[in-house]
Amino acid sequence: MNQQIFQTPIAYLKGVGASRADVLQKELGISNFADLLRHFPFRYIDRTRFYKVKELNPDLPNVQLIVRLRSKEILGEKHTKRLVAQVYDDTGVMELAWFQGVRWVEKILIPGKAYIIFGKPGSFNGKTQMAHPEIERYSPEALKERGNMTLQPAYSSTEKLKAFQLDSKGIQHLVANLLEQCAKDIQENLPETLLKQFKLMGRKEAYWNIHFPADAATLAAATNRLKFEELFFIQFKLLKNKALRTLKFKGNVFGSVGEYFNTFYRDKLPFALTNAQKRVLKEIRQDTQRGVQMNRLLQGDVGSGKTVVALMSMLLAIDNGFQTCIMAPTEILATQHYASIKSLIDDDFLEVALLTGSTSAKARRVLHQKLESGELKILIGTHALIEDKVQFKNLGFVVIDEQHRFGVEQRARLWRKNAVPPHVLVMTATPIPRTLAMTLYGDLDISIIDELPAGRKPIETLHYYETQRLRMFGFMKEEIAKGRQIYVVYPLIKESETLDLKNLTDGIEVMAREFPLPQYRICIVHGKMKAAEKQMEMERFVSGHAHIMVATTVIEVGVNVPNASVMIIENAERFGLSQLHQLRGRVGRGAEQSYCILMSSHKLSHDGKIRLDTMVKTNNGFEISEIDLQLRGPGNIEGTQQSGVLDLKLANLATDQQLLMICRKCVEDIFAEDPRLELPQHAILNQATQLPDGGLSWDKIS
């Protein structure tokens, strides 16, 4: 069988050619045979039954009938011409109408002949009518040839494609040509044992039936088979990478818990560790004793104490003679980590350095020397850490914060800073649903901090409508009178003509009127400000000089002011759940009761209401992330765009969770039995993932 055929440029398929190939590539990303075969129908039109005229009503979807033409007539003047036809069956009469292509349709309509019509039934002047139906001559032979007694595929198309006669029907003809030519070359890629265990349809049969199903049951079986394959190979590639890394990359052994770790734990830790933090530290300790490079994801809600866990893990590395670093995606976040760690350890105990784009040349020279000599043990920074000039003497432990904001190559450059790859701890404050974590980070071991430090009070979340604004102002004044500070977040900087949103500029004016100087002081932070201005305004708030910070979502991460007890989010219905949760996490960092007020208009969409109700109901980030996944789908969750694995054609991580779990378990069992995939029954899996790009494999999805 010729598997290479699926790499054939689409121009060489019968019915395509150069101009159609160009528009298919530009509009749908279809460049070869494999791409077209995976351009699956987005719905199916039920052609399995014929209706009678008397059964029609405007509530029905598209339906088909066999009718005979009684009469036809062109009505109206030049620009308002329409074709009206009377048709009938043995139960009644109805009207067909065309407002475009009038002359062409009129030519093919012959009174007395029978036709199959297909379209959306409607009503006009009390009569049953169908506007612009599809129409074809009826004969029993034509019915068989055309496959009308099936679920017919509907394919996504565009206006440009339609100009090349590539509407849904046109694409359907191309897919039919492709299957007739190449179906014999579709090879099986799953072991026979899995096909039998899960009663999966064969691969060739599945591709044929997802495009041209005989009935609903066959379509369901074909869809299930291809979803299984899609999710299986995502997990297979992730776990294969993990298995290869375990075999290939040895890791430094952190054999002892020494002076730095013990002194910090005994004398400097400002609070008792939670059980969750202790559990994660134990998992990291075990990983770093196995002689294999650690790759662990640490998930924890905002304020759950991930930084302390990261620091204590780094102290463990330092006790064993290694240097450590933290890489954060933004200067604000890197500076935040630096400030947090400096507040926990002073220079007398251990020097901590910060490296960002703003670090002066003089400071860099000193820092580089200390790194190369091994004197500097903890370096915190941004992408600046991966510059070639930054050389460690013995890098043993790397913390990457919000990994999804870094590319694969950026992370790999950090690992190559040492002869033996350093242990890697990836941290995220964005709670990730279990299925998404298994897909995005399936090759990592996962740790979760699922409890807040003792003494933290849950943030109370309230939803106020615009009519309750005066009540909100009164509450703000009460909190300021207690010595607290307040964030007010807006979604936009300037007024948008298309979106009726509160904006920062107007918001500042309103705040200035309601909270006049000198009694109240307001600072302003938004993304269009210069870094120095932004820093100055933030420092006014951090120092307590300003009572209210009016800001855009630039403060979503990296601002830590324990005295700030209120977060007000304007037009909260316009934010995603994950973003609302991140913003809420800016307060509740001190011992005092904190509040989050969600302001919205009375006009709320169904999803908008669910988001705000969810925020009021729960502070649990993982629960929130599951609801967010259901509402938005995996492709829109923050950080998934870079992953490459979420360009799923059929499977849906929100609705196919059970199938994903099954696939994951299958793959885990395979690698537990055969880590190097040397058994004969697993040869088929190696072949499937080693095909060149463009082959009919799932190779491109990881």
N, C-alpha and C positions, 0 to 999 in steps of 0.2 A: 504493500500500500504506500502511496506517495504522500507522506505527511507534509512535505515541503510545499505542496500545492496551495496550502492556505496562506502562504506568504505572497502568492501571486498578486501583483498590483490589480486593483479593482477595474482598471481600464480594460483589462483583457477578458473580462466576463462578457458573455454574449448579452448584447443589449445595452452596454455601458459606453465604451469609447472614451476619447480624451476629454471632451467638454463635460460630459456627465460625471466622469471620474473626478474632475477638478471641483465641481460643485458639491459632490458627495463628500469629498475630503474637507472642504471649507465649512460646509453647513453641519455635517454630522460626524466628522472625524473618521469617516470610513475610507481607508486607503488600501486595504487588501481584502482578500476573500474572508479571512478570519473575522475582520471587523464587521463585515456585512452579516455573517452568520450569527454574530452576537448582537446585532441590532434587533433586539427582540420586540415583538408587538407590545404596545402599552395597554391594549385591551382587545377584546374579541367580540365580534358582532354575531349574535345568535341567528344563524340561518338554518337552524335545525327544524323550524316549524313555519308553516304558512298560515297567516291570519285570513279571516273572512272580513268583508267590508263592514258587516254589522257588529263585529267585535271591536272595531277601532274606537279609541277615544284619545283626547289630547294628552292624557297622563301617561300613555305608553311610550317607551323608548322607540328607537328605530325598529321597524317591522317590515316583513316582506309579504307580498300577496301575489297571486296569479289572477290577472284580470284581462278582460277583452276590451279593446278600444271601440267606443261607440261613435265619438265625434271629436274633432279638434278645430280650434278657431284662434286666429291671431287678433288680439284686441288692442286698442290704444293707438296713439300717434307715434311719431318717429322716436322720441326719447322715453316714451312710457309704454313701449310695446311689451305685450306679454302673451304667452301661449297658454291657452286653457283647453284641457282635454277632459272629456267625460269617459269614465271607464266603469265596468260593472263586473260582478260575479253573480253566483246564484243566490246571494243574500242581499244585494243592494247596489246602489250607484254611488260613486264618489267623484271628486274633481281633482285633477292634477294641474299644477301651475308652474310655469317657468318664466323668469324675468330676465334671464341671461341665456345666451346661446340659443335664442328663440328659433332662428332659421335652421340651424343644424338639427335641433331636436324635432322640429316640424317635419323635416325630410324623412326621418326614420320612423315616424308614426304612421301606420297604415290602418285605417278603420277596418274592423272585423278581425284583426289579428290579435293573438294572445301575447301578453307580456308579463315578465316578472318585474315588479316594481319594489323598490326598497327605499324607505325614508321615514321621517318623523311625522306621524299623523297630527293633524291640527283641525281647526274649525274656522270657517269663514262664512258670514251671513247665514249661520245656522246649518251650513252644509259641512260634511266631512271633506277635508281637503288635505293634500300633501304637496308641499312646495319643493321644487327641485329634487324629485326622487331620482335615484339611479334607476335605469331602465334597460332591459335587454329582452330580445325575442324569446318566447318560451317554446321549448320542445323537450320531451323526455330525455333525448340524447344530450342536448346542451346542458341540461340539469346535471347529468352524470359527469360530463367532461369538466364543467366549471366548478364542481364541488360545492354547489349551493347548499347542499344538505349538511353543512358543517358549521363549526364556529370559525368565522372568517377573521383573519388577523387584521388589526388596524395598527399602522406604523406611524411614528412621529415623522413629520415632514416640515418644510418651511415654504414660504412664498417663493423664494429663489428656486427651490427644488421643483415646485409645481410648474414653474416656467419651463422646466426641462421634462415635463410630463412625469415627474417623480413625486406624485402624491402618494398616498397610502397604497393605492392600487398599483401604481408604477413600481414602487419598492417591493410590493408583494411578488410581482412578476420576476424581478431580479433575484429575489430569494429562492423562488421556485426553480429558476434556471440554475442557480448555484447548487441547490440540493440535488437536482437531477444529475449535474456534472460531477459533484464531489462527495455526495453522501457516503459512497463506498470507501472513501479515504479517511473517514472519521474513526479514529482508533479508540479503543477502550483505554482508560487511564486509572481505573480503580481495581484493586485486587478482587478476584472472584469471591473471596470470603466475605468482603464487605457487601458486594452486590446481593449475595444470598442472605446475609444476616439482616439487612435492612430492606430486602425485597425491592431493590432499586432497578429501574428500567435501564436497559442498555444505552450506551452513550449515543450511538448512531440514531437509534429509535427516539431518544429524548430530543435531539436537535430537530428531527423531522417533525415530531408532534408538538413541539412548542411553537413552531411556525404554522403548521397545518394540522391542528388536532381533529381527530374524528369526533370526539365528544368531550364533555366536561371532565369525566373521570380520567381519560387519557391525558388531557391537558394537565390535570393536577399531578399525575404521576410523572410526566415529563418535567414540570416545573420543580417538583420535589427533588428529582434526580440532579438537575443542574444547580439548584440551590445547594444541595449537599456537596456537590463537587466544588463549587465556588468557596464555601466556608471551609471545607476540608483542606483545600490546597493553601488557603491563607494560613491556617494553623500548621499545616505540614511544613511550609517554608519557614515560619517563625521558629518552630521547635527544631527543625533541621539546623537552622543557624545556631540555635542555642546548644544543640548537641555537638556541632562542629567546633564551636567556640570552647566548650568544655574540654574537648579532646585536644584542641590546638593551643589554646592560651593557658599557660600555667599562671598561677597567681602567687604573689608574695604571701608568706604565712605570718600572720600577726600572732606570735606564740605566747606573748605575755601581756598581762594588764599591769602597767607600770605607774611611775610616780605622777606623771601629768594627769592621767585618768583618775587615779585614786585621790590625789590632792583636790582636783576640781570637784569630784563627787562629794568629798568629805567637807571641804571648806568654802567652796565658791558657789555651789549650786544654790540659787536663791529660793527654791521651792522643791517640794518632794516630787519625784517623777511619778507620772500616772502608770497604772499597770500596762496600758497600751504602749507607752514609751519604753518601759522595761522589756516588754515582749519584743519590740522591734530591735532594740539594742542587742538582745540575745540572738536574734536571727542574723544580724550583721556580724556579731562575734563568731557565730558558727560558720558563716560564709568565709570569713577571712582566715579560718584555720584549715580549710580544705585543700589549699595548694592550687586552687582554680580561681581564675579571675571572677570576682563578684560582679554581677549586674543586677541591681535591685531597684525597684520602683517604690518610693515611699509616698503614699497618699495620705493626706491629712487635711482636715478642714482648716479654714483660716483660724489662727490662734491656738492650734492644737499642740504646738510645741515641737514642730519638725526641726527648727533651727538648733535647739538644744541637743536633739538626737544626732544631727549632723556634726555638731561640734564635738560631742563625746566620742563619736566614731573617728573623727579626725585625731583626737587626742590619743586614741588607741593606736592609730597609725604612727603618730609621733613617738609614742613609747617604744615602738619597734623600729625606730631609726629612719622613718620616712617623712617626706614632705607632703603637704596636702593643699588643695585649692577648692574654691567654690566659683563656678561660672554662672552668672545670671544674665538674662537677655537684655536688660536695660540698666543704664547708669543709676537710675533711681533705686532699682531693686538691689543692685550691687552695693550701693551706699547704705541701704537699709540693713543688709546682711552684715556689713562692716560695723555699723553702729550697734547692732544687736549683739554681735560677738564681742566687741570692745567693752560693752556694758557688763558682759559676763566674765571676761578675763582682762587683766591690765597688763601693761608692757613688762612689768616686773615678773609676771608669771610666764608670759609668752608673747612675742611680738606678732602683731597681725598687720598686714599691709593691704592697701587697696590699689588696684590698677585698672584705670578706665581711659577713655579717650581724652579726658581732661587732665590726666596726670602729667605734670611738667617733665621736661626732658631731664632736668637735674635729678628729680625724685626717681625717675625711671632708671638712671644710671646706677644709683645706690641700690635700688631694688634688684636690678639684674645681677649685680655683684653678690648680694646676699643670697639670692636664689642659687646661683651657680656654686657658691661655697657651701651651701647647705645650711647656712645660718638662719635664713628665714623659713619658718615651718608652715605658716598659714598665709596663703595669698587669696584674696577675694577680688573678683573683677568681672569684666564683660568679655566680649569677643577679643579684646586686647590680649587675653591670656593665650590665645592660640597663635599669636604672631611668632615668627621664627626666632626673633631675638630673645623671646622668653624661654630660658633654658633652666630646667631644674637639675639639681644634683641627683636626687633620688625620689621622684614623685611616686607615691604609693597609694594615695586615696583621692578620688575626684568626686565632688558633689556638683551635679548639674541641676539648676533650678528651672522649672518650667521648660522641660526638654523640648516640647513641641515647637518652641520658637527658634530652635537651632536646626540646621541641616545636618544630614548624616555625616558629610565630609568634615564639617566644623567639629563635631564630637570626636570623630576619628583622629583628627590632628592633635587633639588634647591627649588622647590615649597614647599616641606615638611619642610623647615627651619622655617616655621611659623605656628601657630595654625590655623589662617585664611589664606588660600592660597594668596600669594601676587598677585597683578596685573602684567600681563606679556605683555611686548612689544617685539616682535620679529622683528629684523631689517635685511634687506638684501640689498646689493649693486648690486646684480645680478638681473637685470630686468627680471621678469618672465612673459611669455605670459599669457593672461587672463585664457585660458583653463587649463594651467598647474598650475597656482595659485589656481584655483578652485578645482583642484584634489589633489595637494600637501598640500594646506593650507585651504581646504574647510570648516574646522571647526573654522577658525579664521575670525574675521572681518578684512577687508583690507583697509589700507590707502596708498595713493600714493603721493609722492612729485614729481611733474612733471614740476618744473621750477627751473632754477639755480639762485643762489643769484645775486643781481644786481651788475654790474661791471665786471662779468665774461664774457670773450670773448669766443665764440665757438672755439674749437680746429680745426685748418685747417689740413685736412688729405690728404696726397699725396701718390701716388703709383709710385715707381721707379723700373725699371728693373735693372738687374745686370750691364748693359751697361752704366747706369747713376750714377755709384758709385762715380766717381770723382766729379760730380756735387753735390752729397750728402756731400762729404768731405768738399767741398768749403762752403756749406751752414752751416755745423757744425762750421767751423772756424769763419764765420760771427757772428753766435749767441754767441760763446764764447767771441769774441771781444766785444760784447755788455754787457758782464758780466753774461751771462746766463750759465746754466748747461744742460747736455745732458745724457739721458739714451740710452744704446744700448743693446738690449735684443736678446739672442740666444736661440734656442730650445734645444740644447744639450751641455753637458760639454765637452765630448771628441768625436773625430770623430767616426762615426758608419760605419761599413763595408757595411751595408745594405741600409743606407739612405745617399743620397748625399746632406748633409746639411752643412751650415756654422756652425762651432762649436766655443764654447767660447775660447778654447785654441788657435786655429788659429786666431780668431778674435782679441785677445789681441795682438798677434804679429803684425797683420796688423795695428791696432790702434797705437801701440808703434812706428812703422815706420812713420806713417802719422802724428802723434801728439807727437813729441819728447819732452823729458824733456830738460830744465826746464820750457819751455814755456807752456807746457800742462801737467796736472797731471791726471792720470787715477787710479780709484779704481775698485776692482773686487769683485763681490758677487755671490755665487752660493750655492746650497743646500748641497753640500758635505763638506762645510767648517764647522769648529767648531763654536759654537754660539758666543764665545768671538771674534774670528777673523771676523766673519760676522758683528758683532756689531761695531767693530773698523772701518771696511771699510765703513759701512753705515754712521758712525759719521763723517768720512772724507768728505763724500759727503754732508751730512746735514749741516755741518759747512761751506761749500763752499771751503774747501781746495782742493778738487778734482773737475776737470772740467767735467770729463766723468765717468759715472758708466757703466762698462761692466758687464752684469748680465744674469742669466737665469730667468725663470719666478718666482723665489722666491720673486721678488719684485712686483708681481701682486697685492698684497694687503699690506697695512700697512706701506707704505713709503709716507711721505708727505713733499715735498720740493718745496715751492712756487716759488723758483728761477729757478727750472728746467723747461725749456720751449720746449724741443724737446725730443720726444720718437721715437727711430729708432728700428723697429722690423725686424730682419733678417729672411729670409725664412718665411715671413708672411703667405704664402699660406698654411703652415703646422699647423697653429693655428686655433682653433675654433673661431667663431664669438664672443662668450661670452668672451673668453680669450683675444682676440684682443681689445675688448671694455674696459675690466678691465685694461689692460696695458696702453691703451691710457689715461685712467682716472688718471694716475700718474702725468700727466702734466696738464696745464690749471688751476692750483690752485692759481696762482697769478693774478695780474691785466694786465700783459703783454700778447701779442699774443703768443699762443703756437702752436706747430706743431707735427704731428705724421707722420712719413715716413715709409711706408710699402715697404720693399725690397723683390723682388721675382725674380725667374728665368723667362725666356720667356715661359717655358713649364708650363702651368697652366691647371688643370683639369676644367671641367665645374663648379663644386661646388666651387673650389678655386677661380675662376674668380668672381663668384657671391659674395663670402665673401669679397674679396678686393674691388669690386665695391660698395658694400653696405657700407663699412667703409668710403669710400671716399664721398659717397652721403649723409650720415646722421650721426648725433651725438646722435640721439634719441635712448636710450637704449631699450625702449619697442618695437620700430619698428625693431631694430636689433634682439631682442629676438624672435619675430614672424618669421623672416626669418630663424633664427637659428633652430627653431622648425621644419619648413618646410624641411630644408636641412638634419637635423640629426635625427629627430624623438625624441619623449619625453624620451626614455630610455637612451639616451646619453647626455642629458642636465645635466650640473654639478649639483650635489646634489640630483638627483632623484633616484639614486641607493638605498639609504638608506630608501626611503619613503615607499617601500613595495606596494604602490598602482599602480605602473606603470608596473607591470607584466601583461599587458593587453593581452588577448588572441586574441581578434578580433578588438576591437575599436582602433582607432588611433586618438590621440589628435590633430594631425596636420590637419587631413582631416575630422574628425567627430565633429567639433566644434559646429555646429548647433544642433546636436543630444545631445551633452553634455549640452548645454544651456536648451534644452527642459527637459531633465532629472532633472537638477538642479531645474528648476521652478516647476516641478511636486512635488519634495520632499519638497521644501519650502512651497508649498500650503498645503501639507499633515500636516506638523508640525505647520503651522499657524492655521489650523482647529482643530488639535488634538495633542497638544504638548506631551501628555503622551501615545499616541497611544492606547486609550481606546475604540475607536469606533469599532463595529463588522467588518466593511469592512477593517480595518487595521490589524486585527489579523493575516492575512496571511503574512504580512511583518515581524511581530515579530517572527513568526515561522521560516521564511526563514533565518533570521540572528541569530537564536539561535541553529541551527543544529550543531552538533559536527563537528570539523575539519574532512575533508575527505568526509563529506556528500556532496550531489550535490547542494551546496549553493555557493554563492560568498563570504562566510565568510572569506576566507583566503586572500582576496585581500586588506584588510585595515591594 
